[in-house]
Amino acid sequence: GLKPEHFTSYEIGSRVNRERLNAGLAVFFTDIGDMISRTPTGQIIDGDFEVIKRNGTSGYLYGVELDARYQLSDHLSAFGHFAWNEGKADTFPTSSSASSEEYVSRLLPASGQLGLRLDATERLWIELSAYAAARQDRLNTRDRSDTQRIPPGGTPGYVLLNIRSGFRVSDKLLLTAGIENITDEQYRAHGSGQNEPGINFVLGASLQF
């Protein structure tokens, strides 16, 4: 007898396009209704509290996203982006039928990227960037108990350094190479349940026809 959950999102944003600057800002709010949640019935079966899945709880999410690129010179540009969100929803963290407002599960931590790109020639470019994610300790009861995916106390923050380069052999063929996570940082994306690779070497080719 479950019905679909309902998400209604509102967003407002703006962009600036100038000779050297290209930037955008967006703010959003999402209203969550009829969310399916684990709900205690109040009955005990074989010593365990009975729970069911049902519609009826609600919540919300809001956040901001920002991106920008600035042309420092004819051959050098700086770029970056940033994202942050917040949200809470009704949950049933105990065997009680009374709900409690907690953080939405697996909220994205504040994260962003900064980088420099050098267009050395019309065919060759080099890009150096740093990606960072803050510690995420805004957890609900389910997150705190899921220690297989989320370390106790929350997912640690991290900073990744990357370098990439590309060479356009022709109008149809592009060769790329990169080194990801140069400092061999140990990290995991929040809620993923697995540690990501250490230092990583990537070679690629793109052929258009």
N, C-alpha and C positions, 0 to 999 in steps of 0.2 A: 503493500500500500504506500510505498514511498513516492513522493513527487520530486520533480526537478528542483534543484537549488536555484535561487535567483540572485544575480549579481548586476547591479546598476552602477555604471561608472560615469563620473563627470570629470572632465579635463579641460584645462585652459592653458594656453601657452603662447609663446611669441618667438619670432626669429629675427635676427639682425644679419643682413647681408651687405657688407661694405667692401671696399677695395681690398683691404687687408684682413678684415675680421668677418668670420662667419660663426654665429653663436645662436643657441636655442635654449629656452627655459620652459619647462612644463610642470604643472602642479595638478595632482589628481586626487579624487576621493571616490571610493567604492563602497556602496551600501550592500551588505550581504543579508539576504532573507531566506527563510525556509531551509536553513542549513541542516544537513543530515549529521546527527551527532549520536554518540553512544550515551544512552540514557538509562539509569537504574529504574526498575519497575517497583522496587520496594519489597519484592518477594525473594525468599531464599529457597534455592533448590539444591539439595544434597550438600548443604553447608556453604554454598556459593551464592553471592548476590546475583540475581538475574538482571541482565541488561538487554536492551533492544536498540535498534537503530531507528530513528524517527526524525521527521522534519520538525521545525519549530523554533530552533535557536537562531540568533541573529548576530551580526557583527559589522565591522567596518575596517577599511584600510585607507590610508592617505600617505602621500609622499611627494617627492620632488625629483626631477631629473634635469641635468644641465650638461650641455656639450658645447665645445668651442674649438675653433682653429684660428690661429693668427699667423699671418705671413710676416716673419721677422725681416726677411730680405728676399731677393729674387730666388734664392736657392734653399733657404732655411725657413721652416715653419714649426710652430708649436701647437700641440693639440691636447685635448683632455676631455674627460667626462666624469660625472659624479651622480650617484643615485642613493637615495635614502627613503625608507618608508617606516610606517608605524601602523599598528592595527591590533584590535582586540575583538574577541568573540565570546559568546556564552558557552561554557563547558560544564561538565559534571565530573569534577576531579575525584570525588569520593563516591561512596555507595548511597549518599543522600540524594533525594530527588530535587534538592534545591540547587539551582545553577549558580555559577560564579563566573565573573568576567575575567578572562585571562588573555595573554598575548596570543595572536594567531600563530599556529604552528609553523616553524621553520621560516620565520621572517628573514628577509634579505638583510644582511648587515650593511652598514654604511660602507660604500665602496666607490672606487674611482681609479682613473688612469691619467697619467701625465706623460707626454712624450715629445721628442724632437724628430723631425724628418728632414734629411738633407737630400735634395735632388741634385746630385753631383753633376750629372749630364742629362741630356734628354732621354737617355736609355738606362742610366744607373741611379738607384736611390738607396739610402740607408736610413733605418729608423731605430731609435733607441727609446724604450718606454719602461715605465714602472707602474705596476698595478698593485693596489693596496685594498685590503678589506679589514674592517675593524673587528674587534672581538664581539661575538654575538652571544650575550648572556640574557637576552630578553626571551625567556622560555616559558612555556606553559607546563602543566603537570605531565602531559604526555611526552613532551620533549625531554624533560628531566629524567623520566624513567627509561627513555630510549637511548641507553648508553652505548649501544652498538653503533648508532649513527652519529650521536652527539656526545662529545666527551663530558664528563661530570663538570658542572659549572658553566658549560657553554663552549662554543667553538673558538679557539684562539685566533687572533688576527694574524695577518701575514702581509709581506711585501714581496712582489716578484719583479725581477729585472729581466728584460727581454731585449734582444737585438735581432733585427730582420733586415734583409737586403734583397733587392730585385734587379734583374737585368733584362731589358726588353731586347731580345735577339732580333725580332722583326715585329711587324704590326700584328701578327697572329700568335707569336710565341713569347711567353714570359717565363723566365727562370727565377726561382726564389730560394733563399736559404735563411735559416734563423737558428738562434740559440735561445731557448726558453728556460726560465728559472735559472739564470746564470749562477746565483749564489747557492744553488742546491737546497733551497728552503723546504722544510718538511711542513706540509699544510694539507688541509682538506676543505672543500667547499661546504658551507654550512648545510647540514642535513643530508649530505650525500652518502655518508656511511663508508667512504673509502678515502684513503690517502692518495693524493695526486702524484704524478711522476716528479722525480728530482730534475736535475739538469737534463735538458732534452734537445737533441739536434734534429732539425727538420729541413728536408729538401723537397722542393716542389717544382712543378712545371704546369703551365696553363697554355693550352692550345685552342685557339678559336678557328672555326672553319664554317 
